[in-house]
Each structure stands twice: as C-alpha cells, then as structure tokens.
Amino acid sequence: MPADLDKLKARLQEIYDLEAIASLLSWDQSTYMPPEGSSARGRQLALTATLAHERLVDPELGHLLDDLEPLTADLPYDSDDSSLIRLARRDFDRATRVPADHLSEFYQHLSESYEVWRQARPEDDFQRVRPYLEKTLDMSRAYAEFFPGYEHIADPLIDVHEYGMKASRVRTWFSELRQALVPMVERITQQPEPDMSPVHQHFPAAGQLELGLDLVHQIGFDPQRARQDKSAHPFMTRISLGDIRMTTRVKEDDLTESLFSTLHETGHALYELGIDPAYEGTPLATASSSGVHESQSRLWENLVGRSLPYWEHTYPQLQAAFPDQLRDVPLEAFYRSINRVQRSLIRTDADEVTYNLHVMIRFDLELDLLEGRLEVRHLPEAWRSRYKQDLGIEPPDDRDGVLQDVHWYSGRIGGGFQSYTIGNIMSAQFMQAAKSEFPSIDDDLGRGDFSHLSQWLAEHVHRPGRKFTPEELVERATGRPLELEPYISYLRDKFGALYPS
C-alpha cells in the first residue's frame, strides 16, 4: 500500500505540474503576452490540457486507485491519505467521461475567443465575438452531455465549481435572496446618495499601486510567495503554493477600483498561501470550491475592507499617501463614499447590496442559453431587458452590457457565476463564526491587528485545502450547514445604519 500511494502521488504530481504550466501561460496571456501570440498560445494551452488529461485518464491510474480503495476503509474520513484517494478517484471518474479531443479543441477555442473579446469589448462589437460565443455554448452543452442522468443541463457545469450543487438549489437560494434584496435596494436608492467626490479625484496610478501593496502586506500578503501585476480584468492564479500571481487594474479618477480589487484578489491569494504545504503537487492543494474561494476574497474586500473599524486604523495611511486629495476629507465622508448603494451597470463595480442581482441576471441568462430558450444572437437584447427589469437601468451599449464580463469568452457558459453569490453567503457565515470565537475582531481591526481573524480563517478554511466538500467545510468551520440568514442580517445591519429610514 505505501508503495502504491507513492506511485499515485508521483502520477498526480505530473498532472499538477502540467496544470501549473497552463496557469502560467494563461497568466502571461492576460498580462504581458503580445496580442499576436494568441494563436500559438492557444495551441500551447491545448497541448498542456491534452497532456494533463491523458495522464488523468490513464488506465494505470485507475488500477492504482482500485488497489488503494481498500485502504480508505481503515483510515479516518478526514485523514490526508484517505482524502487524497477519494479526490483522485472523483477527478479520475469525471475526466474519463470527457474525450481528450473535446478538451483540446475547447482550450484552443477559448484562447482565440479571449483575444477576440479583448479587442471587441473596447470597440463595442458584439457581432465580432458572437460566433465564438455560439461555439462556446455548443461546447458547454456537449460537456454536460458527457454526464447523462442530470436533473438540469447546468448541473454538470455547476458541479465543476461547486461539488454536489444543483441548479434547483441555486434557484431556491436566489429566489429567497432576491426577496430580501429588492426591497432593500428600493428603500436605499430613494434616499440621497453620499458625496462621491472623496474617491473621484485624481489619484496617480503609481501611488495607488504602492499603497495597495502596503495595505495587503499588513494583512498577510507574502511578497516572497506572491506578486501583483495589472490586467484588464483582475484575477488570481496559483502556479504553486509558493508562487501566487494576482492582478489589479487602476483608474486614476476612481480610488476604489484598484484599492478594492487588490483587497479582493489578496483574499484569494491568502487562501492559496494558507493551504497545508504538505498537499503541494496533489488534488488537495487547491480550494474546496469556487464559492469557498470567493468567500475569502469578498470577506477581505467587504466585511473587512469596507468596514468602519478597518478604516479607523487605515484611513490615516490613505491620507498620508494622498494628502492633497484627502487631507480635509473626514473619515465618515470617506466611509460613506466607499459604501454607496446605487443601481449600476457593471458587476465588478457594484456595491454589496446590488451585487448579487448582477449575478442572478447572469445565472438566469446562462440557464436560458443552455436550455435553448435564448439564442446567442438575442443575448444583448435579453441582457438589456433584464437590467431594466431587475435594476431599473439599461446599458447604452454592449461594452458595458453583455461584453463586460470575461467569463463567457474565456470559459464555459454555465456553472461559474453562482459561485460569486455563494461566496458572499459563506463569507458572512465564516465571519460570524470567527467573531463567536474571537469577539474582539472588530476592535482588533480598529488597531490594525488581523491576527485573530487570520488565525481562524487559516485553521478552519485555508489549511484543509480541498480535503472537504464545500458544505462539509462550512459545517465543520461554523457548526451549521450553509444558510442565508447570516448574510442577509449582515447586509440589513450594516446598510440599515448607513441608510436609516
């Protein structure tokens, strides 16, 4: 058994390294690669995906897992070896359903699609990217068909991001959340908006980048294991547990853009940096799910980064970095400006109250596309209609409408967007549990002390990596199954105080 386990780990290490190479190639494509490199990059990504897939579906790997299966009966469910065998089996069973030529074609297509989108969005040219999106939809449906017996065609796609989750359950959560959010948005947006001039001044890009790094170093961003660059759409990717890459974007007339995207991506980075280093090179060395990953970015961006205690400590540093702009701006005015609630067009710029409505629109449109009730050629019109219906605002063009998110142009249609809202829900439940164990967390933030919060997250969320399913992780960490109430209560309490009736 020990010899077989070593063989398994050696095979999984090769797959892990090939996936890391692909991550590095993708990161380079989004940051420094010249545009003319896209065709070759597509071939390279397709090759690495094919090689990783071939190793993952190798019958010898299946035989190893068969031989090791009896070992799990003698080990605790949460032991490292038992968890490794269980996850490797899950990945093997999923991968053997997907033909290698499908993956190769898909990754080649996505590389080309991404480059077309990158040019089409600033030119407001949906028709240019439409045929690529139509092929993405066809290939997304084809992927789902490799997993017959599903309840809804989106279920196999959702399962990639949130193991065990189904479209029916997401719909139920979204329905309940919408019932709470719509009246909240209506009540708040009838009140006068806060003064936004504190954050809408000229803030030089170099100063914003330097400040952002200073702030995230204070909460645990390790420059020996992570770095930050710029990209059109901020993201984080893991090359290894000792090599985390994240990006931000800067607007010199909006301080919040880089500041909060940096805090957001740092939350992702801290998760990867906190995984048990013994898991390196195995399926354990990643997040439990996309939703759990998003819970960490939203926790640091919003529950910490937009909280009053955090800025009671941090605002003097911000004023020192930009004295001409902020010297005479009171903390209360700044705090209100970074927590403005408004009906807006851009998901990534949306406030905490309206953000999930943006996600729900995308999720519903994905289901319509997958079910065949909506054609890609009608997507821009459907997008505008839903925004007018749900948020009372209509995009004037496709650049800030259907072209705004990179996801459909660099990945499958279906399965991804719901994780953003699931992450929001988890973030409040995690924070509530952390404060239950360490009641001083708000006071700690006011002193610039992140140790208790970081300690709780590292122990209960980060270190286990992918050992547990998302719902197992939540229940182990908080003592309760995943639930909506902590998140809804958080929003009502915070924004009830900011926008009293």
C-alpha positions, 0 to 999 in steps of 0.5 A: 500500500505505501508503495502504491500511494507513492506511485499515485502521488508521483502520477498526480504530481505530473498532472499538477505540474502540467496544470501549473504550466497552463496557469502560467501561460494563461497568466502571461496571456492576460498580462504581458503576452503580445496580442499576436501570440494568441494563436500559438498560445492557444495551441500551447494551452491545448497541448498542456490540457491534452497532456494533463488529461491523458495522464488523468485518464490513464488506465494505470491510474485507475488500477492504482486507485482500485488497489488503494480503495481498500485502504480508505476503509481503515483510515479516518474520513478526514485523514490526508491519505484517505482524502487524497484517494477519494479526490483522485478517484472523483477527478479520475471518474469525471475526466474519463467521461470527457474525450481528450479531443473535446478538451483540446479543441475547447482550450484552443477555442477559448484562447482565440475567443479571449483575444477576440473579446479583448479587442471587441469589448473596447470597440463595442462589437458584439457581432465580432465575438458572437460566433465564438460565443455560439461555439462556446455554448455548443461546447458547454452543452456537449460537456454536460452531455458527457454526464447523462442522468442530470436533473438540469443541463447546468448541473454538470457545469455547476458541479465543476465549481461547486461539488454536489450543487444543483441548479434547483438549489441555486434557484431556491437560494436566489429566489429567497435572496432576491426577496430580501434584496429588492426591497432593500435596494428600493428603500436605499436608492430613494434616499440621497446618495453620499458625496462621491467626490472623496474617491473621484479625484485624481489619484496617480496610478503609481501611488495607488499601486504602492499603497495597495501593496502596503495595505495587503502586506499588513494583512498577510500578503507574502511578497516572497510567495506572491506578486501583483501585476495589472490586467484588464480584468483582475484575477488570481492564479496559483502556479504553486503554493509558493508562487501566487500571481494576482492582478489589479487594474487602476483608474486614476479618477476612481480610488476604489477600483484598484484599492478594492480589487487588490483587497479582493484578489489578496483574499484569494491569494491568502487562501492559496498561501494558507493551504497545508504545504504538505498537499503541494503537487496533489488534488488537495492543494487547491480550494474546496470550491469556487464559492469557498474561494470567493468567500475569502476574497469578498470577506477581505474586500467587504466585511473587512475592507469596507468596514468602519473599524478597518478604516479607523486604523487605515484611513490615516495611511490613505491620507498620508499617501494622498494628502492633497486629495484627502487631507480635509476629507473626514473619515465618515465622508470617506466611509460613506463614499466607499459604501454607496448603494446605487443601481449600476451597470457593471458587476465588478463595480457594484456595491454589496447590496446590488451585487448579487442581482448582477449575478442572478441576471447572469445565472438566469441568462446562462440557464436560458442559453443552455436550455435553448430558450435564448439564442446567442444572437438575442443575448444583448437584447435579453441582457438589456431587458433584464437590467431594466427589469431587475435594476431599473437601468439599461446599458447604452451599449454592449461594452458595458452590457453583455461584453463586460464580463470575461467569463463567457469568452474565456470559459464555459457558459454555465456553472461559474457565476453562482459561485460569486453569490455563494461566496458572499453567503459563506463569507458572512457565515465564516465571519460570524463564526470567527467573531463567536470565537474571537469577539474582539475582531472588530476592535482588533481591526480598529488597531490594525491587528488581523491576527485573530481573524487570520488565525481562524480563517487559516485553521478552519478554511485555508489549511484543509485545502480541498480535503472537504466538500464545500458544505462539509467545510462550512459545517465543520468551520461554523457548526451549521450547514450553509444558510442565508440568514447570516448574510442577509442580517449582515447586509440589513445591519450594516446598510440599515445604519448607513441608510436609516429610514 
